[in-house]
Structure formats: structure tokens, C-alpha cells
């Protein structure tokens, strides 16, 4: 990288830091206005505007605070700095070294590869952080962060009526980026849904991966909802529609969940002696 390109990259990174400070200041101004409007004459809001250190806000904290990034957990710097945790990502993310320096708020080195456009580094940094995030949220520390966000309802609720607003968690159907956007997994009906807000429709599902959602409830079984299983029954003039009808129910057998004590070690339904006798009679 030439001295001129190196200077441009430094200036652009400084510009990004200034933008972070402006974003945080705007949010603080809005919070102050809301507080003053809610509590007239109260000086409580003035303490927020006096807080310093916004200019030195780390890239990771700034990135997670952006609109549409509420699903993200803040990855610990120690996790990002460990090369073992980043194995194989340099072959997926373009301008990997420059993107990693941006995430860790490091000054670019003089011998860095020439970057044709600094905006490319920003896109690479977002993708790199997303793939690091996929690995971080299946660690003990990452699972704890996401469990806290799940309990607080940061990810929203299941749109299915009979799930009774069960909290959902983000997940992906693929572990490689660029294939599909993020989905929301409901631990009650065990189905996935698209986020209701359009701000998440461009968020890559690979940033959460295929493992996290299910590992979360294996590690924290107390988070699994205990809701009575109910299935909608379509009716016409008070009569149930037959399952053999073209417009009859199709999801009944999929949504019916068996109690754990009704299943054997292989997950098969345990039948009582009467059922076995009936089968024997049928075979004779």
C-alpha cells in the first residue's frame, strides 16, 4: 500500500470513528429529550449528556448498536484475537487482514495489501464479524449473552397464535454466507419464520448458523417453554374438515408433540399391550 493509500485509509477510519460518536450523541440527545418531556424540571437527563468516551467507542460495540443489528451479541476481543477461533475465515472473507484490523481498532500496517476502495474493507469487516459471531455464540460466554437477550425478548415473539407469544431466537439454514437471510426459530412449535421487520431482511443467516438455536435450548433446558400443545382445527358450519379433504389440515401430525415418557430410547412411541394385541389380531 502506498503512503497516499495508507493516509486515505487512516482518514476514512477516523471518519468512521467520528460517525460513531455522532450516532451515540444523537441517541443520547433523543433520550434526554424523552426524559425531560416525561419528567418536567428533572435534571436526570442532564447526566447522560455529560458522559464522555463516546469517541473511543470500540468498533464491535458501535457495530452492534446500529439499527438492524440488535440480534448480534458483542464478541469478546479475546475471542477475536485468538487465531484458532478464526481458522479458515481468511479464505472466505476478502481483504481479511484489513477487515480484522478494523474490527480490533488497529492502525493499518504499512505493508498491507493495496485496497482499491475502503468501502470494500467495511463490507469485509461486517462479513468477518458475522462469521466470527457464528462461532462465538456457541461458546459458553456467547450462549450466556444470547440467553439473556432471549429472556429479555430482544428477538421478538412467535407469530403463531397457539405459541402464546413464545420468544424466538435467530438462526440460519446455512453456515456459509450469501445463501439466505436470517430466520427466527420458535422452541415451542419448532418452526422457523421470517423476521417481521424489514430491517432484518438483509441480515445473513450464516451469522447465526445452523447450530446455535438448538444448542441454546440443550444447554439451557429451563428456557424451553412449557405450553399446552394446541392445534388449530378448520371447521365449516361447526363441522371439522376431514384430513382426507383437499382443503383439510396438513400440519396436525407434524405439530403433535409426544410426552417424553411416551418415547423409548430411540425416540419411538411406546405402545401399550392392547395395541400390540390388536396388531397381532390383524396379522392373523
ABEGO torsion letter per residue (X at the ends): XBAAAAAAAAAAAAAAAAAAAAAAAAAAAAAAAAAAAABBGBAAAAAAAABBGAAABBAAAAAAABBGAAABBBBBAAAAABAAAABGAAAABBGAAAAAAAAAGBBBBAABBBBABAAAAAAAAAAAAAAAAAAAAABAAAAAAAAAAAAAGAAEBBABAAAGGBBBBBBBABABBGABBBBBBBAAAGBBBBBABAAAAABBAAAAEAAAAAAAAAABAAABBBBBBBBBBBBBGGBBBBAABAABBAAAAAABBBBAAABBAAGBBBBBAAAAAAAAAAAX
